[in-house]
Amino acid sequence: MAMEQLKELKQAEKAEVANYFNGTGFERWNRIYSDSDEVNKVQRNIRIGHQKTVDDVLAWLQERGDLSAMSFCDAGCGVGSLSLPLAAMGAGSVAASDISTAMVNETKRRAADAGLDLSRLTFSTSDLESLQGSFHTVICLDVFIHYPQQAAEEMVRHLCGLTQESLIVSFAPYTLLLSILKKIGQLFPGPSKTTRAYTLREEGIVKAAKECGFEPIRSSLNKAPFYFSRLIEFKKT
């Protein structure tokens, strides 16, 4: 496939993701990442699994002690599941961004409702490719599900260029079981979930980070029925 065709395909898929998460997807995932009882069993399990991933990240960050001098980028913040508790923990600054304006606005609303110090938070609508800046730590949770292997590795290299100290990412790891589940349409909730969902080979993600001078220092595998996520922290060497 020609380079121009690949570029057009990537732009079309990006637009598809943005449209989904500004519409039907926002309504669904806003419910999943909340206390709402209006979720089915699959969605509830995804909520539980995602929260495990967020809790692991927060526990890792708490080990650093005082976070007030550190800046964080929450790339693909969703409705603020990580950004808001991170700000509440006293992070010096948290830049929360998402491809969906609806998601960003919901993060703002939840931050205000929680009475958080909004001077610690900045909000922007952006895809991963367009993110700029320099941060102590860049975190990207459960976003690579929208990227095929090569594009995800490119994003790892891009995010490494934004961080001074560490990069934390999570993704659905490729396994035979997940491949089968994906093919029969049982991995993700709802018949109107039209965006593609990719599983990734861990060795490719690690290799991309190493090429940028980052080494993996710890990882975890969080799973609940219909949720599988490999979480890895990379540190600049």
Secondary structure, 3 states (H helix, E strand, C coil): CCHHHHHHHHHHHHHHHHHHHCCHHHHHHHHHCCCCCCCCHHHHHHHHHHHHHHHHHHHHHHCCCCCCCCEEEEECCCCCCCHHHHHHCCCCEEEEEECCHHHHHHHHHHHHHCCCCHHHEEEEECCHHHCCCCEEEEEECCCHHHCCHHHHHHHHHHHHCCEEEEEEEEECECCHHHHHHHHCCCCCCCCCCCCCCCCECHHHHHHHHHHCCEEEEEEEEEEECCEEEEEEEEEEC
